Amino acid sequence: MLKKTLILVLVSTISAFLAYLINLPLPFFLGPVFGVMILAFNGFEFKFPPYFWDLTRIIVGTYLGTKLNDQILSNLIIWSGSFILQIVLIILSILILSIYFKKFCNYDLPTSVSSSTPGGATTVFLISQDMGNINVPKHFITHLTRIFFVLTVLPFVVRHFIDYEPNIVLEIQSFDIFQILKIFFFSVIAAYIAKILKIPAPFFLGPVLSTGFIYSSGLSTYTFPDFGLNICLVIIGAYIGLRFQNYKISDFVKNLKYTFLSILILFLITILFCYLSHLLFGHDFIALFLSYTPGGIYEMTGIAIAFDYKVDFVVTHHIVRLFTIILLTPVMMKFVFKFEKKHKL
């Protein structure tokens, strides 16, 4: 275990610095994604200790909460039209992509629908398994391939349109141990309360809500040092790379013929809805693109804070997306399994 841990740390760190040297966008994120993914494709296996991944999510949630301010409640009302369009986008994406996977990729109907959800691969899988059987390898490799493209292409697209310079911070600035411990104390308490209440992604949303309350109410204005955020981005990147364990690169390439067109369709629909929301409500197009593009909530919000671009807007939209999928999936999959069973009789 120690040997594998050292290998993972070494590869993640070297990949991050190489990505920085060749001027990749979000080097502390994309470097470990690529480096650890290559390890995974070559048979490297490693399981993150649960407590370590929980701590990482708490830290990221706390960082995101610090980006919220006293305007957040009024902003939620202003952004409500965009939330509604996002929900319509999610439903339309599932409908169009499930037809594509069923008709052209030979997926069964339940797997077509589960593979079409824009995000929430693990959540959708767990809910689906409670109601019937889906093709697990097809479900996960479809989601992983989409996430891979989203998280590798998106940073290049965004960097092209905004002023961004990779920020490598090795020294710890404005370090106030009392402020840090105080805010993290409430984050940890909120994380476990959220878990008891069975709120989705409790170790992320709990800290976001508690820290957001502290900052939006003016109880603290302390700015966390970037050093901790960069470490978290490396960890998240390594975690994503490890999700390709037990998959061969041949499986990834073989699946491209199914997923490439679906990704293209999804991107076109997303861009259309971004443009529509921009026209109707006047929201920033790049912020909408970061908000509407489906990826994991940790990964997408991590990209937002790494770019430091409209973070509160992006975070709230991905929380809305997460809850929409969680509420929609049980109803949707119950109907799908019932429909599939009826037509097999």
N, C-alpha and C positions, 0 to 999 in steps of 0.2 A: 504493500500500500504506500509506504514512504517513497519507494523508488518511482512509482507511477505519479505520485503527487509532485515530486521534484521534476519529472519529465514534463508534466503538464504546466507547471509554473515556468519552467525554462522556455518551453516552446511558446507559451502565451506572451511572455515578456519580450523575447527576441522578435516574435512576429509583430508585436505592437511597435517596437522601435524601427524595424525594417519598413513597416507601413508608413511610419512618420518620415523616414529618410527618403522614400520614393514619393512622398506627398500625396498619399491616399487620403480621401476625406475620412474623418472619424478614425484615425489610425489606431487608437486604443481600443476601438470596437471591431473594426473590420480585420485588422491584423490577426488577432486571436481567432476570429471566425474562420479565416482561411487556414491558418496554421494548424489549429486543432482539428478542423474538418479533414485535412490531409492525414493527420494521425489516425482519426477514426476510420477513414476509408482503408487504412493499412492495418486494421485489426486492433488498434489500441482501445482498451476498454477501461472506463473509470466512472465511478458513481460519486457525484458530489455528496458530501455529508449533509444530511437534511438541515442541521443547525447552521451550517455555513451558508447554504443557499437562502435559508430563512433570514439570516443576518444581512445578506446582500440586498435582499428585497426590502428589508426595513430601511436600510441606508438610502437606497434609491428612492423609496417612497418619501423619506424625510427630505431629501434634496428637492424633490418635486413640490412638496408642500411649502417649501421656503419661497417658491416662485409665485405663490398665490398672494393676493393683497386684498385690501378692503373694498375693491371694486368687483370682487368675484360674484357676489350675489346679484348685483345689477347686470353684470356681464352674462350670467346664466339666462336671464330674461332676454337680453339682446341676442344671444346665440340660439335661442329656442327654435327659430325657424331652420337654422342649420342642423340642429339635432333631428328635427322631423325629416328633413331631406336625407340625412344619414341613415335613418331607420328604413326609409323607402329604398335607398341604395342597397342596404343589406338584404332586404327581401327580394329585390329584383335580381341581385347578383346570384343568390341561391337558386332562384327559379331558372335563370338563363343557363348557369353553369351545370346545374343538375341535369337539364335536358341535353346539354352537350356531352357530359360524361356517360349518360345512359345511352344516347343514340350513336355516338361516334367512338367511344372508348371501351364499350362492352363492360361497363360497371353495372352492378345490380342497382336497383332504385335506392335502397337505403344507403349504400356506399356512395352513390352519386350525390345524394343530398348532404351526407356528412362531410364529403370531400369538398363541397361547394361553399360551406360556411366561411365567410371572410374573417378568419382568425378563430381562436379558441379550439385548436385541434384536440388537445387533451380533454378539455371540458366537454366538447361535443362527443368524443369517444366514450367517456365515462357515462354520460347520460344515455347515449345510444345503446350501450351494452346492457343497461338495465331493462331495455325494452325488446331487444332482439339482437341478431348478429349482423355485423358489417364485415367487409373484407378489411381486416386491420392493416396489413402491409400496404394495400392500395390507398387507404385513408391517410396513413401517416406519411408515406413517401410523396403523395400529392401535396399535402400541406407543407412538408419540409422543403420540397422543390420550390413551391411558391414563396415561402419565407426566405429561402436562399436568394431568389431573384429580387424580391422586394428589398431586402436588407443590403444587397450589394449594389443594385442599380440606383436605388433611391438617394443615397448620399451623394453620388456623382451628379444626379439631376439637380438636387437642391443646391449643392455647392456652386453650380453653374449660374444660379439665379440670385444668390445672396452673397454679401461680403462676408467671407469666412476665412480665417487663418487657423490651422491646427495649433492648439494651445498646449504646449508641453510644460507642465508645472512640476518641478522636482522639490521645490521648497514649500514648506507649510506656512501660508500667510494668515494673518489675523487669527491666530490660534487662541481661542478662549475656552479652556477645558470646562469651566463651569457652565457656560452657555451650551456647549456641545452635549455634555452629560445631561443637563436639564431637559433639552429638547428630545434627545434620544430616549430618556426615561419615559416620557409621555408617548413616544412612538412605539416602544416595546409594549407598554400597557395597552395602547389602542390596538396593536396587532393581535394580541391575545384575546381582547374583548371581541374583536371582529371575528376571530376564529370560533369563539364560543357561540356567537350569534349566527355562525355559518354564512357570513358575508363572503362572496367570491373573492379570491386573491387577498385573503385577510392580511398577510404580512406585507402587502403593498398598499392596499387601499386604507387600512387602519392608520399607518403613519402619514399617508397623504392627507387624510381628513383631520388628524390631530394636529399635525404641523401646519396645515392650511388654516385651521382655526386660530392657532397661536399667532400666525403672521397676518392673517386678514383682520384680526381684532387689534393688532398693534401691540401685542404683549411682547413681541421680540422683533428686532430688525437685523439681527446678527447675520452676516454673510458667511456661509460655510466655505472653507478653503477648497479649491478645485482639485487638490491632490487626491482627496478621498473619492471624488466623482470619477477621476481617471482610473483609479484602481477598480471601482465598480464596473466601469465600462469594459475593462479587460476581463473581469470575471464573467460578465454577461456574454461577451464574445466567445469565451472558452466554453461556456454552458451551451450556447447555440451550436458550436462546432461538435460538441459531444453528442448532440442529438442525432448525428449521422452514424452513431455506433450501430453495428450489426447490419449496416447497409454497405453493399459494394458499389464502387464507382460505376460499374456496369449497370447496376440497378438504377442509379441516378440518371445515367445517360439514356437508358432504355425508356425511362419514364418521361424524358423530355418531349417525346413525340406526342404524349397525351397532355402534358401540362403547359407546353409552350403556348399553344393557341388559347388555352383557358386563361393563362396569365395575361396575354394580349387583350382578350375580351374584357377581363376584369379591369385592366388599366384604362381601356377606352371608356368603359362605363363610369369608372371613378373620375376620370378627367372631365367627362361630360357633366357629372353632378357637381364637381368643383366649380366649373364654369357657371353652371346654373345658380349655385349658391352665391357665387361672386356677383353675378348680375342682380339677383333678387335682394341680397342683404348687404352687399358691399364688403364682404369679408376678404381678407388678404388671400390671394390664390395659392401661394406656396404654403401658407398655414393650413388652408383647406386640404391641400394635397397631402401634407404630413398627417392630417387628422383623419382623412377618409381612406387612405391607403391601408389595406389590411395586413397586419403583422402582429406578432405577440405584443401584449400591452407593455411588458418590460422593455422589449427591444425598441418599439416605436417611441415610447416616451423617453427612453435612453437617448435616442437620436435627437429628439427635440431639445433635451437639456444640453447635449453635447454641442449642438449648433447654437443653443441659447436663443431660439427663435419662436416667439409667441407660445411659450411653454404652457401657460395656463389654458389657452385655447385648445392646444393639441391634447393635453392631459384630459381635460373634461370630455372631449369628443371620444377619446379611446375608452374612457370609463363608461360612457353612454353605449358605445359599441359592445363592450363586454357584457353589460347588463341586458342589452337587447338580445344578444345571442343566447345568454343563459335562460332568459324568459321564453324565447321563441323556440329553442331546440326541443324541449319536452313535448310541446304541442305538435310541432312539425314532425318529429320522429314517430310519435304515437300514430299519427295519421298515415305516415309513409309505411310503417310496418303493417298496419291494418290493411292498407290498400294492397301491399305486396302479397300478403297472406290470402286475401280474397281472390286475387287474380291467379294464384297458383292452384287454387282448388278446382 
